[in-house]
Amino acid sequence: MRTDTGQVFRLEDYRASDYLIPLTGLTFRLSPGRTVVIAELTIERSDAARGNPPLILDGDGLKLTRLKIDGKSVDPSAYEASSDRLVIAEPPNAERFQLLVETEIAPSQNTELMGLYRSNDVYCTQCEAEGFRRITYFLDRPDILSVYTVRIEAERAEAPLLLANGNPMESGDLGSGRHFAVWHDPFPKPSYLFALVAGDLGHIEDRFVTASGRQVALTVYVERGKEKLATYAMDALKRSMRWDEEMFGREYDLEVFNIVAVSDFNMGAMENKGLNVFNDKYVLANEETATDADFANIEAIIAHEYFHNWTGNRITCRDWFQLCLKEGLTVYRDHEFSADQRSRAVKRIAEVRTLRAHQFPEDQGPLAHPVRPRRYREINNFYTATVYEKGSEVVRMIRTLLGAEQFRQGMDLYFERHDGQAATIEDFLKVFEDVSGRDLSQFSLWYHQAGTPNVAVKTAHNAATQEFILEIEQSVPPTPSESRKRLMHIPLAFGLVGPDGKDMPYSDVDGANVENGVIHLRKRRHVVRFSGIAQRPAASLNRGFSAPITFSVAQRPENQFFLARHDSDPFCRWEAFNALQTEALIAASRNAFGGKAAEFKGELVELAGAIAGDETLEPAYRALALTLPGEADIARDIGTNIDPDAIFAAREALTIAIATSNRESFSALYAGLRTEVPFSPDAASAGRRALRNTLLDFLAALRDGAPLAASHFKTATNMTDRAAALRVLSHRHPGSPEAVDALATFDARYRSDALVMDKWLMIQASTPGPGAVDLVRSLLDHPAFSMANPNRVRALIGTFATGNQTGFHRPDGAGYRLVAETVLALEKQNPQVAARLATAFRSWRALEPGRQEKAREALLTISAASGLSTDVRDIVERTLA
């Protein structure tokens, strides 16, 4: 167990290593309780070395059993070995020498799931960010690139499959029931990309022919008996490989590409070179076990990890402060892939909803940090929405600034210039400056400065002079450790929508740098004058969500309704309707807080019906538009003195108002969307199911809606419809005979399938109301739950903490105490998952005073525990600060 050392790492303290390790040979003699690891390292002095500095190798919980330099045993007096480091005070004063390090580890006892661990009879590794040091002593940092040759030895009966990075070189029998395999990766990589998997697994195979005609063997390994569930993942892999060739010119570079799905995994997946290890949640799927959302996630995550082959592996990050260089860039790439595979408009709206739900609260709370952090105490806590999702948005803005052609030229130069290197954000921005001739120094603040900029806009129209005027002001609110902010370069895409619903042409622009439909905001205030505008337009701003900002627009209310009906930009059309709903819900929640009944404009309720029936819009788009802003989204926009119960009441009132007013049309549309066509996970089919299930949620919210949802559940032919009906019954009619029966039926049918039972746990954990706390406590003892499995913890406790606003924020603090107890119980065996669970408290200061105090008490309970891991203490102390 790692405990808090108090060490803070700072970007400004970075210095190159005194030593390099260009070649690494590893031998693993696998055994559950005692695995021997022999590392044969070629050590070289770097250009940074001065004199004969000590060689200090990282470790974590290691036991050293042998040490040799250039083939000779090292006297114990010549080195210092502890569980967390190996120091050779006076290494050979030579340009290069050979170091042999032998360690012993116990994979079966590794509950942290970092380094080499054994779970469900399978040996597996997870080395990002600093797990390799749990395997052997090493310079465990991203800028140490090494060519690896790996030999694995194991009992054949226990582990007939032996996998590592790169290409297979040799395999054979060792006698006495043991065998071996040798793998070689010719591409230098950092230690965090090392991977090993050994066990008894089933598989499916395929082949891919690259653009240059090379044959690549593709294999997906899964638990035996689940091979057919991996076919969609294989299809997604092949589509990803082709797309990367066509869109970015990136061809795969090894002879084989292997994916392994395991059930115990802290992350979603890991991009290890040539051997991707996946949480099986993002590999296994068919219509009986997976929802449409699962299929979409599998497609996106398979693509994300494959795309890392170039943006993360061939070009890695110099240090962990540059994490966004691989993650933000690769998220952008997987977003573009999914947009091309499905609906670009629907995908973009989903991305923005995710950003606002997860990253905006980060920027507005105690855990705020820049896309490239400047300091950290535990790097595992910086795998955040800011690094990933906001990092992706920054890359998207670069494309907006430069245009598609220059963006591609910049990416081509990046791959050419930095292939085989550990790069920085400065390296990345420089290629775009070089191809475009632009100065991106002000734009680079998006990487260096925390916080979500706000853009306030006022509009005016002068009919006499035919001028339309935008007065624009930007500001960036203070964040922890940054009270004063610098002005950003914000690319604001726009359109002027005329009374006929079409974009109006304009003859001249004055007051700002405007090009290709984008206003470039660089100053605090801009006044933009459009000439030749005879009739007052509606301003369609931040089209496509061109910048990750918050907006306040002083625009006539009728303009919002007009844009919600007519804007040619699909994102802004959705945004206008979403803003109308949000404003109505905020007003209604304040009424509920004050004991008043909610009231909603008839036009808003009618507009929902019009959008539902508008067949010019994709069904998936209509489903997204009809989905009300989430309770956490409304709370974020309210900002302070938040009462989650009032927000819930307001949201329920609007749902019932829309359902009541549109009952007849919704019922007819719901019935018309039913299909007898065999299940297909394609985007169009998924969109129809999404719209039908959204309509079900509205109709079931009515007092007599339970029988309809029960019928939907009983007649469902796929998991998407079955899970949707179960959620509706459990949330709209909790405790009803229909809900009780459906939950029991689902349990009986799927109890042996852990991934499907995760859905059952999630649905109950998100059941609104004060009874959720007791329900979740009871489910801790259900056979479907296990504290040792990260997926189960995330499904039950994670969903409760982040997806159940009325349960988690129960006024008496019982929800906070439940999560705090879980964090403390879990952090002793898996501090990384415990720390992520603790981030649920990040917005506690925005609550009304009573809940605020209860949340603070729970945080102090965690903080007061002795022997807290670095992971958990870091999150709790920053949250309390």
N, C-alpha and C positions, 0 to 999 in steps of 0.2 A: 504494500500500500504506500503510495506516494503521499507525503504530507506537505503542508505549505512551508516552503523555504523562504518566502518573502521576496524572492528575487523578481525584479521587474526588468524585462528586456525592452530596450529602446532602439528605435530605428537609427538614431544618430550614433549609436555605439557600434554599429556594424563594422567589422573589419574582416578582410579575407583570412582564411585559415593559413597557418604556418606550414601545414602539410596537406598533401593530396593523396588520394588512394585511386590511382588509375585502373588497377586490376584487383578484383575480389574473387577469391575462390571459396566456396562454402561447401562443407560436407555436413549433412544432417543424418544422425543415427537415431531414428525416431522410436520413441517409447512413451507411453502416456505419462508415466510418473518420472522418468529420467531420460530426457533427450540430450544427446551430446551434440554440440555444434562446434565444428572446427573451422575457423576462419583463417585463410591464408591471404594476407594483405600485402600488396606492393605499395610501400610508402615512399612518396617523393616529397622533397622540399618544394614549397611554392615560392613564387617571386616575392611574397610578403614576408618570408622568414628572414630574421636577422640573427646572426650568431648561430647558436645551437639550442633553440628553445625546447622546452619539454614537450613530449607528445602526450596529449591528454585526450583520452577516448571516453565517449559517453557510455553509460550503462544504466540499467534500471532493474534492480532485483536479481542481479547476476551472481553466479558462483564461478570463479576462475579455477580451472583445474590444470592448465598447462600454458606456458608462455615461452616462445622461442624467437630469437632474432637471428636471421641468416642461418637457420638450421641448428643453432646452439641454444640450450636452455639458459634462461635468464635467472641469475641469482635473486632470491626474494628481496635482498637488501637493495636491489637496483630498481625496484618498482614499488608502487603503492596501489593495491587493489582493494576497492570497496565494492559494495553492491551497485553503486551508482557511478563509478568512474575507475578508469585505469590510467595511472600516471607513470610514464617512464621519464625520469628526471633528465637523464643524459642519453638520448638515443644515439645511434651511430652517426658520426659527423660525416655523412655521405649524402650524395644527391639522391640515392635510392637504396632501400634495403627491404628485406622480407620479414614480415612479422606474422607469427603463427599464434593464434589465440584460441584456446579451447575452453568452452564454458558448458555448464550443465543447467538445464531449465526443466520445468515440470508443466507441460502443456495442459494436462488435465486439471491442474489447480489454478489456472489462469482465468479467473472470473471477470476480469476487466475487459476481456475480448480485445486486447491490444498486444501486439507482438505475435508470438506463435501460441495458439491455444487449440484445445481439442473439445469439440462439441458434437453430440450425436454421433460419436465414433468417427468423426472426420477431423483431421488436422487442417488448420487454416491460419492464415496470417492477416493481420491488419496493421500496417506500419505507418500510415499517415495519421497524425503528424510526426510523432516521436516514438513510434512503437518498435522500430528496428533495434533500438538500444536495449530492448527487453529480450533480444535474441543473442546478441553478441556485442562486445565492446567495439565502438566504431565512432568515426566522425559523423555523427548523425545530424546532418544539416543539409539543406537542399542544394547548396553550391558545391558539394563534393560529389562529382560525377564519376562513376566507375563502370567498367565492363565486368559483368558477373558471369561466372561459370558455377553451376550448382549441382552437386551430387546428393541424391536423396536415397537413403537406405531404410528399409522397413520390412516388417513381417508381411509376406505376400497375402496371407489370409486376412490380415487386419487392414491392409492398404494396398490393394491391387493396382490402384491408380496413383501415380506419382507425377505431380505437375509443378513446374516453376516457370519463370519468365523466359521469353525468347523462343528458340527453336530446339526441338529434341535432338540430341546428339548420339546418345548411346543408352542401352538398357540391357539387363541381364540378370542371371541367377547368382546368388551368393552362397547357396547351400543352406542347410538347416532351416528351410522355410522362409529365408529372407531373399530379397531382390533389390535391385538398384535402378536408378535412371539418372542421366546427366542431361542438363539443359544449359544452353549458352545464349545469352542475349548480347548481340554485337554492338548494340547502341548504348553508349554511356548513360547512366541514369542515377539519380539520387537514391539514397537508401529507403526513402519513404515509398518508393515504387516497387520495392522487392515484394515478391509473392511466392508462396508455397501452399499447395493443397495436396493432401494425401488421404485416401480413404477408399470406400467401396461405393461408387456412384454409377447411376445409369446415365445415358447420354443420347443426344441426337446429333447427326452430322450433316454437313452440306459443304458446298464449295463456292468460292467467289472468284471470278476472273477480273483482275484489275484492268484499268484503262490501258496499261502497257502490255497486257496479255499474260501476266503472271497468275498462276493458280495458288489460291490461299485455302487451306483446309480450315473449316469452321466447325467448332464443337461446342455444344452447350451441355454441361454436366449438371444433373439434378439428382435428388433422392430417387432410388429405384422405385419404379411403379408410377412415376410422375413425368415420364419422358414426353408424353403427348401434350402435356401442359406447357412445354417449352417451344412449341412450334411458332407461336406469334412472336416470341422474343427473337427467334432465329430470323424470321421474316423482317422484323424491324432492324436487325443488325445489317442484313444485306441491303436494305433501302438506305440505311445510314452511310454505308461504305460508298454506294454509288453517288449519293447526294454530295458527300464531301469531295469527291472527285470533280463533280460537275460545277459546284458552287464555289469551292475554294482551291481546286486543283491539287487536293491532298490525296495521295495514293497510299494504301497500306504497305508496310515495309518488311514484314516477317513472312515466314512460310506458313505459320499457323496463327489462329486467333481463337483463344479459349475463354469461355465464360463458365463460372462455377456459381451455382446458387446454394446458399447455406441459410439455415433458419435462425442462427444466433449471430447477429451482426449489428454493430452499433450504428452504422450509417446506412444509406440507401444502397450504395455500391461504391466500388473502388477501381480506379483506372489503371492498376498495375500493368506495366508494359507487356502486351500479348496475353495476359492472364487476368481478366477482369473478374473480381469477386463481387457477387451481388447478394444482397438480402433477397431471399426467395420470393418475397412479396412483389418484387419488380421483375420477375421472370415467369412465374407460373400463372397460367390463365386459360380458362375456356368459359363459355357462356354460363355454365352451371356454377362456377366458383368465383368469377370475376365480374365486376361492373364495367360499364363503359369508361368510367374514370380510371379504373385499374388498367385497362387496355391502353388508354392514352398515356398514363404514367409510365408503363413499361416501354412504350415506343419512345418517349422523351428521354428516359433515363438510360436505356440501351444506347441511344444516340449520344447522349451527353458523355458517357464513359468512353465510347468509341472515339468521339471527337477529341478527347483529351490526348489521343495518340500523338497529335501534333501540338495542340495548345495545352501543354502541361507535361508531356513526356519528352518529345523531341526538343521542345523548348520548355524548360521548367522555370521555376522562380528562384531568384538568387537567395532569398531569405523568406521567412514566413510573413513578414510585413507585406510582401508582394503577392500574397495569396490570391487577391482579386485578379491578378494577371492571368492566372490559369482558370480560376473559377468564374469570375464575371464574364470573361471572354467566351468561355465554353458554354455558359448558360445562354448567352446571346446566340451562339451557334445552334444550340438545341432548340431555342425558341423559333429561330428561322426555319429549321427543319420541320418542326411541328406545324408551323404556319403553312408551309408548302404542302405538307401531307394532309392537312385538314382544312379548316377555314381560317384565313388570316385575320378577319375581323373578330371572330369568336375567340381565337387564341389571344389576340391582343387585349381584349377586354378581360379575359381570365388572368393574364399576366399582371394587369394593373390592379385587379382585385387582390391578387396575392401580395403584390408590393404594398398596397395600402393596409392590408390586414396584418402583415408581419414586419415590414421594414419601416413604414411610417411611425408606428409606435416605438420602434427602436430609436429612431431619430429624435423622438419627442420625450424620451425618458432617460433614466440614469445609465442605461447601457449604450447610449449613443456613442458612435465612434466613426471616424472617416472610412471611406471605402478602402483606403490603405491606412490601417492603424499606425500610430506612431509609437505605441508601447503596449505591452501585454505581460501578464503574469502567467497565464495558462493559454497556450495557443489553441487548444481544443475548443475554448469558449469563443473563438472568433470565426468559427464556421457559421456565419450569421446571414440573415437576410440582407444586411447591408453589403457584405462582401459579395454575395451571390447575385441577388436580385437587383440591387442598386448598381452593383458593378456591371451587370448586363445593360442596364439603362444608359450608363455612361458610354459604353461601346456603341450602343444604338445612336446616341447623340453625335458621336464622331461621324457615323455614316450620314446622319442628317446634315451635319456641317459641310462635309466634303462631297456628298453625292455618291451614288453607287459605284461609279467608275473609279474615282480616286480612292474610295475606301478599299476596293479590291486591289488596286495597285499598292496601297499601303500594306495590306495583309500579305501580298506576295513578297514585298520587300522584307517584311518582318520574318517570314519563313526563311527567306534566302539569307538574310543577314545574321540571324540568331539561332539557326539550326544547330543543335548540339550544345547550346549554352544555357546558363542560368541567368535569366534576364530580369529587368526591373521595369517599373511603370514608365520611367524616363525613356528607356529603350523603346518601349511600345509607342509612346507619343511621338518620339523623334521620327519614326518611319513615316508617319502621317504628315508631319511638318515637312519632311524632305520631298514627298511626292506632290504636296499641294502648295508649298511655299507659304503656308499660313503660320502665324505665331499662335501656338496653343497654350501659352503660359497662363493666361487667365482661365481658359477652359480647364486646365489641370487642377484647379481648385476643387472640381468635382471629386477628385481622388483624395485630396489632402484635407478637406474641410467637412466636418460633420454637420448635420442638420438638413432639414427640408426647406428649400427656399419658398417664400410666398410671393405670389405676383398678384397685385391689386390692379384692377382695370376699371376705368370710367369711360363711357362712350357718349358721344354727342354728334348730332347731324345738323348741318346748316344747309337748308334747302336752297337758300338764295345763292350761295357760293358753290353748291353741290360738293361740299366737303363732308367727309366722315372722319371723326377724330377719335383716336384712342389715347387716353392718358394712362400710362403704365408705370407702376412703381414696384421695384423688387426689394425684398428684405430677407434676411436669414436669421431666425431666432437663435438666441444663445443656447449652448449645450454644455454639459459638464466639461470643465477644463477649457472651454472656449466661450468667453463672454462677448468678445468683439469679433465680428465676421467681416470678411472681405466680399466685395460684390462679385457675383458669378457671371459667366457668359452663358446665357440661357437661350437656346434655339426654340422659338415659339412659332410653331406652324399654325397657319390661320386661313380662314376663308371668310368672305362677306356674302351672306346668303340673302338674296333678294326676295321680294314678296311672292314670286312665282316658285320659290324653293330651289332656284338655281344659283350657283355662285356668280356674283356680279364681277364683271371686269372693271378695272380701275386704270386710269391713264397715267397717273403719277403718284409718287409717294414722297413725303418729306418728313424728316425728323428722326430717322433711324436707318440702320443698315437692313434693308429688306431684299431678299433674293430667293427666287424659286419658292415663293409662298411661305417663307420663314422670316420672322422678325428676329434679329439678333440683339438681344438685350445684354448690354455690357455696363451700363451706368445705372445709378439708382432710379432715375426718372427718365422716361422717354415720352415725348408727344409725337404721335405718328398721324400725319394728315394724308388722307386718300382723296384725290381729286377725281372729278367726273362721276360722282355718286349722286344721282338725281333723287332717288328714293332711299329712305332710311333702311339699312340692312340690319340683319341680326348677325352679331359677331360670333363666328365659330372659332374658338381659340384652343390652342394646345392640341391641334388635330393629331390623331394617332398617338396621343400622349407623348408628344415630341420631347418633353422634359419632365422629370419626376419632381413636380412641384405641387403645392397647394394653390388654390385659386380663389379669389373673391372678385366677382364681376358685377359692377353696378349696371345691370341691364334690366329692362322692363320684364316683369313676370311673363307677359304674353310671348316675349321672345324665346324664353325657355321652352314653353309649350310648342311654339312654332318649330324650334330646332329639334325637339323630340319627335316631331312628326315628319320633318322635311330635310334635315341636314344630310348633305351628300356624303359626309365623312361618317362612316358607321360607328367609329368610336365616339365621336362627339354627339351623335344622335343618342347613343346609349347613355352617355355622360349627362346629357340634358335631362333625360327622364330620371336617371339615378339621383341627380341633384334635387329634382322636384320631390322625389320620394323622401330623400334625406331631410330636406327642410321641413316637410310635413311631419315626419317622425320626430324630429327634434322638438317641434312645437307641441306635438301630442304628448311626448314624454314629460315635458315641463308641466303640461296640464295634469298628467297623471301624478307627478310628484306633488303637485298642489291639490290633488283630490278632485280635479275636474275631469269631465268626460272628454274623450278625444273627438275632434271634428276634422273632416277632410273635405277638400274641394271636390265637387262633383266632376269637374273637368279632369282631375287627376285620376279618379276611379274610372271614368269613361276612357281615358287615354290608355289605361292598362288593357281594357277590353279591345281597343282598336289595335294595339300592338300585337296582342295574342292572335287576332284574326288576320293580320296583314300578311298575305301569302307572298308578297314580294320580298319578305325577309326570310332568311333561313330559319327553320325550326329551332336550331341550337341558339341562334341569336335571340329569338323571341323568348326562349326559356331563360337565358341570362338576364334579359331586360325585365322579365316578370319577377325574377328573384329579388326580393326586397333587400336593401342594405342590411348587412348583419348587425347584430347587437353591438359587437365590438367596434364596428365601423361608425355606428352612431355615437357611441361613447367617445371615440377618438375625436369626432367633430364637435361634440359638446365641450370637451376639454377639461373641465373641472367640476367638482361637486357632483359626481356621477352616481346615479341610483340605477343599478342594473334592472331592478324590478319594474321601475317606471318605463324604462326603455323597452323591456319585454312586453309590458301591457300595451304600449303604443304600437308596437309591431304587430301584435295580435289583433288590435283594433283595425289597423289598416288592411291586414289580410282578410278579415271578415267583411269589411266594407267592400273591398274589390270583389270578393267571392259572391257576396249577396247581390251586388249590382249586376254582375256579369254571369250569374249562375246559368242561365239558359244557353248563352253562347259558349261558355266554357264547357258545359256538359256535352253539347253537340260536337265541339272540337275534340274533346277528350275521346268521345266514342269514335269519331272519324279517324283518329290516329292509331287505333288498334289495327294490327296487321297479323296475318297468318304466315307471312313470309319467314323462312328459316332465319335464325339469328345471324347477323353479320356485324363485326365490330367497326365497320367503315363509318366515316364521319356523318354521312347523310342519315344512316340508320340510327346512329347514336343520337343525332339531333332530334329525330322524331320521338325517340324514347324520352329524351330529356324534357321536351315540351309536354308530352303526355303526363309524365310524372310530376312536373311543376303544376299542371292543372289539377292533378289529383290532390296535391297538397292544399290548394285553395279550396277545392270542393269539400275535402275532408275536414277542413277547419269549421265548416258549418255544423250545427248541432246534430244533424242527422247523417253526418258524413262517415261514420264508422263502418256501416255495411258496405259502402262503395270501396273503401280501402281494404276491407277484409276480402271482398271478391277479387280485387286486384291482386292481393297476395296469393290467393288460392289458385288463380288462373295463370299466374306468372310462369313463363317458360324460360326465363333467364334470370341471372342474379341481379342485374340492373333493376328490373321491375320488382323482383321479390324484396330486395333490400329497401327500395324506395317505399314500398307499401308498409314494410315493417317499421320503418322510421316514422311514417305518417301516423300509423296506429299508436306507436309508443309515445310519440310527442303530442299528438292532437287528442288522443283518447287514452291517456295512461290509466291502467287499472281496469279498463273495460274488458268484458269477456272476450271481445275480438282481439284486443291487444295481448291479453294473457295467453290466449290460444295460439296466436301467431308466434309469440316468443318461444313457447314450449315446442311448437312444431319445428321451428328453425333449429333450436337446440338439438332436438332428437335427430334431425336429418343430417346435421353437419358437425356433430360433436367431435368426430375424429379428424376433422380438417381444421388445423389451427388457424390458417390464414382466413378462412371463412368465419370462424368464430371470433376473430378480431372485429369483424363488422358487427357481430351481435353484441360484443362488449362496447364498441364505440357508440352504437345506437342507444344503448341504455345509459352509458356514461354521459351522453349529451341530452338526456331527458330533462326538460326544464322543470324548475320548481325546487322548493326546499327539501323535498324527499329524495333528491338525487344523491345527497351525501350518504344517507343510510343505504341506498341501493348500491352505490359503488362499494361501500364497506362490505356489504354482503357478497358482492361479486369477487372480492379478494380471495374468498374461499372456494370459488367455483373451480372445477377441474380444468376449465378452459384457460384459467389465468395462471401465470408463473412470473414471479418477481425476477427470475434468472434470465428471462427472455426479453430483450429490448422491445420487440414488436408488441408483446402482450402489455408491457408497462405503458408504452405509448398509446395503445388502443384504449386502455381503461383509464389510467390516471392522467396521461397526457391529454386525452380528449376531454376529460372532466375539467382539467385546469385551464385549458385554452379554448374549449368549444362549448362550455356550459356556463354562461355568464350568471344566471340566477342561482345555479348550484354552487359553483366555486365561490361566488361573492355572497353567500348566505349571510344575512345581517349579523348572526350570532358568532360568525367566524369559524363555524364547524368545517366549512370547505377549505379554508386556509390551513386549519390544523391537520386535516387529512393529508393534504399535499405536503406539508412540512414533515409529518411523520414518515411519509413515503420517501421523501428526499433523504432523510436521515437513515432509514433502513437500507435504502438502495446504494447510498454512496460508499458504504463499506465494501461492496462487491463490484460496483460499476460506477465510479465517480463521474464519468463522462455523461452517461444518461441521466444521472441524478442532477448534474449541473444544468442540463438543458431543461429539465423539468422545473428547476427553481426559477428559470426566467419567466415563468407565468406570473410572478409578482412584479414585473417590471413597471407596470402602470399604477401601482398602489397609491401613489400620492395624488392621483387624479380623482380618487373616489370621494364620496361624501365622508364627513369626519368620523362617523361611527365605524364604517367598514375600514377606513384608513387605519384606525388604531388597531383593529383586529388583525389586519394584514401585517402591520408593523410587529405586533406581538409574535406572530408566526415566524417572521424573518429573524427576530431576535432569538427565538428558540433554536433555530438552525445555527445561527451565528455562535451561540453559547456552547454548542456541542464540542467536546474535546476531540482532537485528532482529525479535524475536518480535512478532506483532500484539498489540494490546490484548486481543483476545478470548481468545487462547490463554494469554498470560501471566497474565491475571486468574484463569483456572480453575486453572492449575498452581500458582500461588503460594498460592491459598486451599486447595488440596488438600494442599500440603506444610506449611502453617502449623501 
